[in-house]
Amino acid sequence: PMSPDPQITMAETAIPEETVDLLSSFSNLRSLVEGPSCSDEDELPRLPPKTATGVLKNGLTYFVLKNKEPKQRAELFLAVGFGSLVEEEEERGIAHIIEHLGFSATKAYENHAIVKFLESIGAPFGACQNAYTTFDRTVYTLHVPTDKEGLVEESLKVLREFAYFTRISEEDLDKERKVVLEEWRESRNAQGRLSERYVQALCGKGCRWCERLPIGKEEVIRGVSSEILRKFYQKFYHPAQMAIIAVGDFDEELVQQQIKELFDISPTQIDPLPRQPEAPERPRYAVPDSEGVRVASSTDPELSFAQSMLDCKRPRVPAKFVRDVRRRITEDLFHRALSSRLLRLTLQGPLEGGARDFFSAGTDTSDPLPALSPLSASLAPLPGRVRPALKSMLRELERLRRFGFHVAEVQRAKRAMLAEFEEDYIEREQRPSESFAEEFTALFLDEDCAPGVEERARIAAQILPQIRCEEVSSIAKLYDFTKNVVVKIATPLMSLRSPAYTCWSVLQACRQVSLPRPSLDLPSEEEVAQIMKDITAETMEAWPPDQDDVDGRLKRLFEGCAEQLLPAGGETAHKPREVRAQGVPKPTRASEVAVEVDEKLGEEVILQNGLRIFFKETDLYNDEILVKGRRWGGLSEFQETGMFRGGISCEA
């Protein structure tokens, strides 16, 4: 099996590489650093403060947290620790079918009465009541109001119906087959077909992950019996492999008591489908190693643009220790710093000169399967530029392996990350309940600790300034192209059915004085491997010295405009004008109900040069100022000479 990345300890990077205090602009984070320091071997707190958690006598786990955002709402999750991986060949797809049957009929609800009840209390289907099934889990989610007594308890009873009392009869199954079959048909679209080929390339033939896609097989969906579904439900919907998660604006002690009263039923006494006394174990299927490069390439008439992805496979490591957080932060810094370089290549083309190769490009640490956390690179090549785009991405990774980042690039990425942690910390009281519920789900199913916003910000404030530029640059070496490499390439067909793509491809070919390759002539495994080998032998120069310090650039621009400022208080200066509108709700957290009043919307100021500025003060978020500018113009004034230089539009 693949081995995790070697860890970099705090001791190796104890001395900051420069004297600039990164935290000087982040007063809240700076105050957190004054607390106790952390080391790599420290365990992360499992949960945020004030979270109530426990295990019932029947083995069911629960998490309860009071959170006032959004007001008078609660997130209620039921997490089941099994999905499609535990299905046998004749069962492929039944975990997903059982999820559907829960909303169809249960012991206490007939004919989709659960859906009707939840809609009657203000929780419409889809947005506020839903569920999903993946390889290793089935999760039911409810977003319900808490403004009336008893609503949370009744909603918890609905989750109990899903967990213990889903009705699985032939009549119920026949009604639901059509719905599930329609979802199966929808999954056969371009992205669905590409995803299936991608999983097969990641895992290889015969791997459990390839043979147990959650959507299942058509013949099983059409012909499986209700008896097979009942046996599956009895075996795997066991209390000891489930968790109830409740986060919201409610009385946490009361909700905790209700969970104990509603869910603490002995497995053998669940009627009419009793469970075994002992719960089945959750399987842990590893993804096998693969030698060299695997390529999953295809053309699809439904695609509108080409896409490519490169993955360097490695096993997923849950975040349990400070060193795991440090590793993830270091990788995030790498991706952020590299994204700035790739953006420049997207807009201006290769450093060595020549035409642009892609519409967009980026790298990240992805999670295509629960067992994997590969380092990935994704591309949207220009038509007819798949090979050059792949070479361009590989060239930049090789450049980083040889020369690394400039210190200024990493410092800019650090400041961006610190700004995000600072904002999260300031707005910690406005964090939505759904994000807590999702973190508790990940803790139960993936063993990822959920320390809370304050603790996460404290750890980041201590770790980030200590991460050296060389440490960030070394992540490029983890893109190992000798083994466990998977490349996905997909393009539209070059035909009259894809006129836009075909015209773009011909145009790019003409600009490069070369003919477009046939639609099926995509790189093979041998060709991709040779491209990777050739890139390592190329002669290249280091990335030019970084001059794109945004703070410094903006400061210079403002200083350069200082002499052009009009004198304050001129004859044409305008006083603020109050703007009012009748019947507009006041956006505030102070009151629970928005009341339509003749409300002052804000003020408008017209500057001496004619620029109109509209101000509106709100208390929606503690650390947010939204700025939006608008002027006449657009594509109608776009010059044809610049049509193919960079993007058509952008939003910042």
VENVENUR-V599606 format. One record per backbone hydrogen bond with DSSP energy under -1.0 kcal/mol. CO is the residue of the C=O (numbers start at 1). NH is the residue of the N-H. E is the energy in kcal/mol with one decimal. If there is no record, write none. Layout:
co->{CO	CO}
nh->{NH	NH}
e->{E	E}
This chain:
co->{10	20	21	23	26	27	28	29	32	39	40	42	46	48	52	54	56	60	61	62	63	64	65	69	70	72	73	74	75	76	77	78	79	80	84	88	91	92	93	94	95	96	97	98	100	101	104	105	109	110	112	113	114	115	116	118	119	124	125	128	129	130	132	134	135	137	138	139	140	141	142	144	148	150	151	152	153	154	155	156	157	158	159	160	161	165	169	170	171	172	173	176	177	178	179	180	181	182	183	185	186	189	190	191	192	193	194	195	196	197	198	199	200	204	207	213	217	218	219	220	225	226	227	228	229	230	231	232	233	236	238	239	241	242	243	244	245	246	247	248	248	251	252	253	254	255	256	257	258	259	260	263	266	267	267	290	292	294	296	298	300	307	308	309	310	311	312	314	318	319	320	321	322	323	324	325	326	327	328	329	330	331	332	333	334	335	336	337	338	339	340	341	342	343	344	345	350	357	360	362	364	369	371	374	375	376	377	378	379	380	382	385	386	387	388	389	390	391	392	393	394	395	396	397	398	399	400	406	407	408	409	410	411	412	413	414	415	416	417	418	419	420	421	422	423	425	427	433	434	435	436	437	438	439	440	441	442	442	452	453	454	455	456	457	458	459	460	463	464	468	469	470	472	473	474	475	476	478	482	484	485	486	487	488	489	490	491	493	495	498	499	500	501	502	503	504	505	506	507	508	509	510	518	520	524	525	526	527	528	529	530	531	532	535	549	550	551	552	553	554	555	556	557	561	562	570	577	579	579	581	597	599	602	603	604	605	607	611	613	615	634	635	639	640	642}
nh->{13	22	24	26	30	31	32	33	35	42	323	322	450	51	64	62	59	56	244	54	246	52	248	433	73	146	249	144	247	142	245	140	243	138	87	91	94	217	97	98	99	100	101	102	103	105	112	167	106	113	116	117	118	119	120	123	122	128	127	143	126	141	139	84	85	134	80	132	78	130	76	74	151	154	155	156	157	158	159	160	161	162	163	164	165	107	173	174	175	176	177	180	181	182	183	184	185	186	187	188	189	193	194	195	196	197	198	199	200	201	202	203	204	207	211	216	221	222	223	224	229	230	231	232	233	234	235	236	237	238	241	242	81	61	79	63	77	65	75	67	250	255	256	257	258	259	260	261	262	263	264	265	269	270	275	484	485	487	489	491	303	490	379	488	377	486	375	373	320	449	44	325	326	327	328	329	330	331	332	333	334	335	336	337	338	339	340	341	342	343	344	345	346	347	348	349	353	382	380	378	376	372	316	366	312	364	310	362	308	359	385	389	390	391	392	393	394	395	396	397	398	399	400	401	402	403	404	410	411	412	413	414	415	416	417	418	419	420	421	422	423	424	425	426	427	428	430	437	438	439	440	441	442	443	444	445	446	448	456	457	458	459	460	461	462	463	464	466	467	472	473	474	475	476	477	478	479	480	292	313	294	311	296	309	298	307	300	495	498	502	503	504	505	506	507	508	509	510	511	512	514	513	521	522	528	529	530	531	532	533	534	535	536	538	553	554	555	556	557	558	559	560	561	564	565	573	604	601	602	599	599	581	579	615	577	613	610	607	605	603	637	638	642	643	645}
e->{-1.2	-1.0	-1.6	-1.6	-2.3	-1.8	-1.2	-1.5	-1.6	-1.7	-1.8	-2.3	-2.4	-1.3	-3.0	-2.3	-1.9	-3.0	-2.5	-1.5	-2.8	-2.9	-1.8	-1.7	-1.0	-1.8	-2.5	-2.1	-2.4	-2.2	-2.5	-2.6	-1.8	-2.1	-1.6	-2.0	-2.7	-1.5	-1.4	-2.6	-1.5	-1.6	-2.4	-1.5	-1.1	-2.1	-3.9	-2.0	-2.8	-1.3	-1.7	-2.9	-2.5	-2.3	-1.8	-2.4	-1.2	-2.4	-1.0	-3.0	-2.6	-2.9	-2.5	-1.8	-2.7	-2.7	-2.9	-2.1	-2.4	-2.4	-2.7	-2.4	-1.5	-2.3	-2.1	-2.4	-1.8	-1.3	-1.7	-2.1	-1.9	-2.0	-2.4	-2.8	-1.3	-1.6	-2.6	-2.5	-1.7	-1.5	-1.6	-2.2	-3.0	-2.0	-1.8	-2.3	-2.4	-2.3	-1.7	-1.5	-1.1	-2.6	-2.4	-2.5	-2.1	-2.1	-2.4	-2.4	-2.0	-2.1	-2.5	-2.2	-2.6	-1.5	-1.4	-1.7	-2.2	-2.2	-1.8	-2.7	-1.3	-2.4	-2.0	-1.9	-2.7	-2.6	-1.9	-2.6	-1.8	-1.6	-2.2	-1.6	-2.6	-2.1	-2.7	-2.3	-2.8	-2.2	-3.7	-2.4	-1.5	-2.3	-2.3	-1.9	-2.3	-2.3	-1.8	-2.2	-2.5	-2.5	-1.2	-2.4	-1.8	-1.0	-3.0	-3.5	-1.6	-3.0	-2.3	-1.8	-1.4	-2.6	-3.0	-3.3	-2.2	-2.6	-1.4	-2.3	-1.1	-2.5	-2.9	-1.3	-2.6	-2.3	-2.0	-2.6	-2.5	-2.2	-2.2	-2.5	-2.0	-2.4	-2.4	-2.6	-2.6	-1.9	-1.1	-1.0	-2.5	-2.2	-1.6	-2.1	-2.4	-2.0	-2.9	-1.8	-1.5	-2.2	-2.2	-3.0	-3.2	-1.7	-1.9	-1.9	-2.3	-1.8	-3.1	-2.1	-2.4	-3.3	-2.4	-2.3	-2.3	-2.6	-2.4	-2.1	-2.4	-2.5	-1.7	-1.9	-2.3	-2.3	-1.9	-1.9	-1.8	-3.0	-1.2	-1.5	-2.6	-2.1	-1.7	-2.5	-2.4	-1.9	-2.1	-3.0	-2.3	-1.5	-2.4	-2.8	-2.3	-2.6	-2.3	-2.5	-2.3	-1.4	-1.7	-2.3	-2.4	-1.8	-2.4	-1.9	-2.1	-2.1	-2.3	-2.5	-2.5	-1.3	-2.1	-2.5	-2.2	-2.3	-2.2	-2.5	-1.3	-2.4	-2.6	-1.4	-1.3	-1.7	-2.5	-1.8	-1.5	-1.6	-1.2	-1.6	-1.3	-2.1	-1.4	-2.9	-2.6	-3.2	-3.0	-2.5	-1.8	-2.8	-2.0	-1.3	-1.4	-2.5	-2.7	-2.4	-2.5	-2.4	-2.6	-2.8	-2.2	-2.6	-2.4	-1.5	-2.7	-1.1	-1.5	-1.9	-2.6	-2.4	-2.0	-2.4	-2.3	-2.0	-2.7	-2.2	-1.3	-1.1	-2.8	-2.7	-2.1	-2.3	-2.1	-2.6	-2.6	-2.2	-1.2	-1.3	-1.1	-1.4	-2.6	-2.0	-1.4	-1.3	-1.9	-1.8	-2.7	-3.2	-2.8	-3.2	-1.9	-3.1	-3.0	-1.9	-1.7	-1.6	-1.4	-1.8	-1.7}
